[in-house]
Amino acid sequence: MPGDISSGDRLTYVIIGIIIIAAILAFWDFAGVIIIAGSFSVFLLPAHRYLCRYMRGGFSSAILTTAVAVGIVVAVYVAAIVLYDNIDYLMYLINSILWWLNNELFSGVSGFGEKVNPLPWISDFFRSSLDDMRNYLISLLVMAPMVLIKVMILFLSIFLFLLFGEKIYAEIEGILPEESLSTISIMRDSVVDMLYALFNVHIAVGLAVFFIAFPVFYILGYEHIMFYAVISGILALIPIFGPVILIAFLVLYAVSVSDWYGLAIIIVVAWPLLCAIPDWWMRPVLMGKRTSINSVIMFIAFFGGIAAMGILGFIMGPIFIALLIGCYRILLHKFGDKQDVSSAL
């Protein structure tokens, strides 16, 4: 094996470690960006390998990085504009449901014969949340220079990871002790499986639901079809509970406005096409035998990551969960009965 990491100049290793730690601390604000860039690179590697058959690696990396940049910018811009333009309409939907709940289900009577309204704070909460979201989007303009720098680092990192990532990984793997390669392989497979599920499966399902939503809401006769399509696509990214939230919201709104025809269409058409088929058939089929990560774990990874790390947690949460799963599988491999641990969790 080329090199023995357990021998040699200890002082050299100490200096290298200090430099690495100092670099991490110095660029800690960009750690999330680097991790996301690495995640995209792992996802894009198969396409990069394919393109490298017909062109140089630099051209392939540039094409894929540009495609990712255009896709992200277009998706974020369209979603932000649609949601921002329909905030008032969303408040109308929420207020319709709250009015129905208050008058039909929670209409109490006080000792003086006056109606008690136990839910006004809910409407205020939603309105306050939407106002906070609007203010947050505006505040991003103030942070535009730093955001621009992070975006540039993101795409430049994707380009470099695609171009040199496999070579660097092979070189690092080549100096590791032979007995460590099996555990490194388990950790690598766990992370790759999670990234496969995150990008290939959930984004594919989200896009499918987004396009299916157009005819569904056209049949329902609802206005603001683009708004509903964007909401459907975003919620479809959340395994298990996302589509359920969408259908429950639509059912409550249909009942609140006494739209019985719409309620029937939601149950007969919207529920199968936007919820049941994507979650119960598309996700398992697309996952196939590539990954055995439980959908509930994916849900925890999404929401736990977002709660702890903000919007970056959408990617970083699943990555950290994948690392924990990898540690669990390594323990089974080391101290278990040496059975195939790839299906664990």
N, C-alpha and C positions, 0 to 999 in steps of 0.2 A: 504493500500500500504506500502511495507517495506521501511521505511525511508522517510523523508520529506526534500527535497533538499533546501527548502526555510528557514529552521530553523536550529538551532544547533549552534555550535561554529564557529562564523564568522572568527576568527583568523585561525582556522584549514583550512577553505576554501581558505583563502588568501595564506597560506603557500603552500597548494597543488597547487594552481594556479601558484605561483612563481616557484615551482619546475618543473612543466610541461613546462612553458615558457622557463626556463633555459635549460631544456633537449632538447627542440625543437631547440633553438639557437645553442646549443653545437653540435648537430648532424644534422644541417641544410643541410650540403653537402650530406647527405644520405636520405633527405626527398623524393626525386624523386624515389629512389630505394624502399623505404618503401611503397610509394603509388602504384608503379607498382606491388610489391609483394601482396599488398592487393587486387589489381584488379585481378591478377591471382587467388588468393584464392577464391574470390567471384565466378569466373567462374568455378573453380574446385569443389566447394562445393557439387553440385549434385552427382558428381562421388565419392567424399569422403563419402557422406552419404550412397551411394550404397555399397561401399567396406566395410564400417563399419558393415554391416550386417554379413559379413563373417570373419572379422579379427579385431584386435584391432586398435584403432584410430591412434596410433603411426606408425604401419606398413602401414596403408592406406596413411597417410601423406607422409611417406618416399617414397612409390612407386610412388605417383603422382608427388612429387617434383622431383624425379629422371627422370620421364618421361618428365616433362617440361624442365629440364636441357638438356637432350639428344636431345630433339626436337629443342630447340633454338640453341644449339651449332651446330648441323648438318645443320640446315637451314641457319644460318648466314655464316658458313664456305663455304657451297656450293655456296651461292649467291655471296659472296665476291670473291671467286676464279674465278667463271665464269665471273663476271663483270670485274675483274682485267685482266684476260687473253684475254678479247675481247675489251679492250679499243681502240686498233688500228682499229679493225673492225668497232666499233661504229663510230669512226672518219671518216672512209671511207664512211659509210652510210650518215653521216651528210654532208660531203663535196660533195658527189654526188648530194644531194638535193640542196645544196647551189649553186653548179655549174649550175644546171639546172635553178634555180630561176634567177641567174644572167644573163645567156645567153638567156633565153627564155622570161622571164617576165620583167626583169629590165635592159635590155641591152639598155642603153641610148647612145647618141653620143654628145660629147662636141663640142664647136665651132671650134676646130681644127681637127675635124673628128676622134678623138680618142675615143675609147670605155670607158665609165665610169663604174666603178665597185663600186656600192653603198653598197655592203654587205661584204667586207673583214673582217670587225670588228666582224661579227657574228661568222665566223669560228674561229677567234682568241679567242672570248669569250668562245665558247664550249671547245676549246683545253685548255684554261686557267682553266676552271672549272674542267675538267677531271684531269688536273695536280694537282690542289688543292685537289681534292678528293684522288688522289694517295698519295700526301704528308700527308694528314690527316690520312690515314690508316697507313702510316709509323710512324707518330708521336704517334699513339696509343701504339707502342712498348715502347716508352719512358715512357708513363704513365702506363705501364703494372702492376706495383705493386698496384697502387690505383684502377685500373680497376678490378684486381683480388679480392681485398678486397670488392669492391662493388658487384661483382658477388656472392661472398660467402655470403654477407649479404642478397642479393636478395633471394637466394634459402633457406637460413636458415629462413628468414622471412616468405616465403611461407609455409615452414614446420610448423612453429609455429602458423601462422594464421589459417591454416587448422586444427591444433590440438586443439587450444584453442579459435579460433575466435568466434564461435557461442556461447560458454559459456560466453565469455566476453561481447558480444553484449546483450545477455539475461540479464546479471547482470546489465549492464548500463541501459537497457530499463526498468528494474524492479524498479529503483529508480527515474525515471522521473515522473513528474506530469501526471495524467490521461488525462488532457486536451491537453497535448503536443504529445500524442502517435499518433494521427491521422496525424498531420503535419510531424512527424518523419517518419511515414509510407510512406507518399507521397514522401519525399526526398529519402528514401531508394529505393522505387520502381523506381524512375527516374534514379538513379545511376545504379541499377541492370539492367534495360532495356538497358541503354547505353552500359554497359559492355557485355550484351548478344549480342547486335548488333555488337559490336567491335570484339569480339572473335568468337562466333558461326557463325554469318552470314558472315562477311567480310573475315575471315580467311578460312572458308569453300568455299566461292566463289573463293578466291585466289588460293586455292589448286586445285579446279575443273578446273579453267582456265589454271593453270600450266600444268596439265596432258592432257587437251584437246589440248593445243598448240603443242604438239609433232606431232600428225597426221596432224594437220592443216599445219604446216610449212614443213612437209614432202611432202604433196601434192603440196605445193607452189614450192618445189624444192630448197628452200633456204638452204645454209649451216649454220653452227653454230646453229643447232636446239636447243641445250641446252641453249644457250644465249637468243634466242627468247622466250623460255619457261619461263626462269627466269624473263625476262623483263615483259612478259605478266602477270605472277603471281603477281609481285610487283605492277604493275599498276592496277590490278584488286582489290587490297586492297583499292583503292581510289574510292569512289562512284561517279557515274555519269561521271566525266571527265576523269578518268584514262583510261578506255577502249576506249573512244573517242580519246584521245591522241595517243594511240597505233594504232588504225585504220587509223587516219589521217597521222601518220608517215609512215605507210606501203603504203598507197595510194600515197603519195608524192614520196617515193622511187621508187615504181613501175613505176610511170609516168616519173621520172627523168632518168631512164635507159631504157625507152620504153618497159617495160615488160607488154604487154597488156594481155597476158595469166595470169600472176600473178595478175594483176589488177582485172580481172574477178573473179579469185579465192578468192581474198580478199573480194570483194563485195558479192559474192554468198555464200562463205563458212566461211571465217575468221570473217567477220562482225557479222553474226548471232551467231556463236559459241563462239566467244571471247568477244563480246560486247552486242548485243541485248538480247540474252537469259540470260546471267548472270545478267545483270542490270535490265532488264524489267520483268523477270520471277523468276529467282532464289532468288534474294534478297527479293522481296515482299513475296514469298511463305515461305522462311525461317524465315522472320520476323514474319509472321502470325499476330495473335492478341496479341502477347507478348509485342510488343512495337510499338508506333506510331510516333517515332522520324523521322522527315523529313530528306530525303537523303541530301538535300542542307545544313541543319544544321550539318549533319555528315561531309560533305565536309569542311565547315567552321571550324569545330572542329579539323579536321586533320591538315589542312594547317595553321590555326591560332596557333594551339599548336606547330607545328614544327617550325614555324617562331619565336615564342616567347621563346620556351624552348628547341629547338634543337630536336634531335631524340626522347628524352623522351616525347616530346609533342605529339607523335603519340598516346600515351595512356593517358597522363595527360590532353591534350587538350579536348578530349571527356569527361573526368571526370568533368572538370570544367564547360563545357557547360551543362552537365547533372545536376550539382548543381544549375546552373542558371535557368534551366528549372524547377527544383524542387522548387526553390524560387517563380517562376512565378505561378506554380500550387498551392502553398500554399497560395499566395495572392488571387487567384481565390476562393480557398476553404474558406478562412476567410471572404472575403469581397464580393464575388460573390453571386450567387443564390443557392449555395450548390449543384450544379449539379456535375455530374461525370467529374472531371477535368483530368482524366488519358489520355484523347485523346488530350489535349491541346498541341500544337506544335508537 
